[in-house]
């Protein structure tokens, strides 16, 4: 989690769409969630797939999550 600085409660976003780096402050709820993940981490990614690698396409997982929650349609604005 090299882009997460828990001691300063900051996320670092590298090369945004605009080509710039950004720093984002995190709130207490996200801090606690990330701190708990830090205790279990086995690799460099915050949310790795089953093989410990980053997700490439989240659509399949997102559709599965909608199906499990019973959401039939999701309005996108």
C-alpha positions in Angstrom: 0.0 0.0 0.0 2.7 2.4 -1.1 0.1 5.1 -2.1 -1.5 5.0 1.4 0.1 6.9 4.2 -1.8 6.0 7.4 0.4 8.0 9.7 -0.7 11.2 7.9 -4.2 9.9 6.9 -3.5 10.6 3.2 -4.0 8.7 -0.1 -1.7 9.5 -3.0 -3.2 9.3 -6.5 -0.5 9.0 -9.1 -1.0 10.3 -12.6 -4.7 11.2 -12.7 -6.6 11.6 -16.0 -5.2 15.2 -16.1 -1.7 13.7 -15.7 -1.2 15.2 -12.2 -0.5 13.6 -8.9 -3.0 14.3 -6.1 -3.1 13.9 -2.3 -6.4 13.1 -0.7 -7.1 13.3 3.1 -9.0 10.3 4.4 -11.7 10.4 7.1 -11.7 8.4 10.3 -13.9 5.6 9.0 -11.7 4.9 6.0 -8.6 5.2 8.1 -9.9 2.4 10.4 -10.8 0.3 7.5 -7.4 0.7 5.9 -5.7 0.1 9.2 -7.5 -3.2 9.6 -6.5 -4.1 6.0 -2.9 -3.2 6.8 -2.8 -5.9 9.5 -3.8 -8.6 7.0 -1.9 -7.4 3.9 0.3 -9.8 2.1 1.2 -7.6 -0.9 1.3 -4.1 -2.3 -2.3 -3.8 -3.3 -5.2 -2.5 -1.1 -7.8 -4.7 -2.6 -6.1 -7.6 -4.5 -7.8 -10.4 -6.3 -7.6 -14.0 -5.2 -4.1 -14.3 -6.7 -2.9 -11.2 -4.9 -2.8 -9.2 -8.1 -4.7 -5.9 -8.9 -8.1 -6.1 -10.6 -8.0 -5.2 -14.2 -11.7 -5.0 -15.0 -14.2 -4.5 -12.1 -17.3 -4.9 -14.2 -17.7 -8.6 -13.6 -17.3 -8.2 -9.8 -19.6 -5.2 -9.8 -22.3 -7.1 -11.7 -21.9 -10.0 -9.2 -22.3 -7.6 -6.3 -25.5 -6.2 -7.8 -26.8 -9.7 -8.3 -26.1 -10.7 -4.7 -27.8 -7.6 -3.3 -30.8 -8.0 -5.5 -30.3 -4.7 -7.4 -31.8 -5.2 -10.9 -31.0 -1.8 -12.4 -28.6 0.9 -11.3 -29.3 4.4 -12.8 -26.1 5.9 -13.9 -25.9 9.7 -14.3 
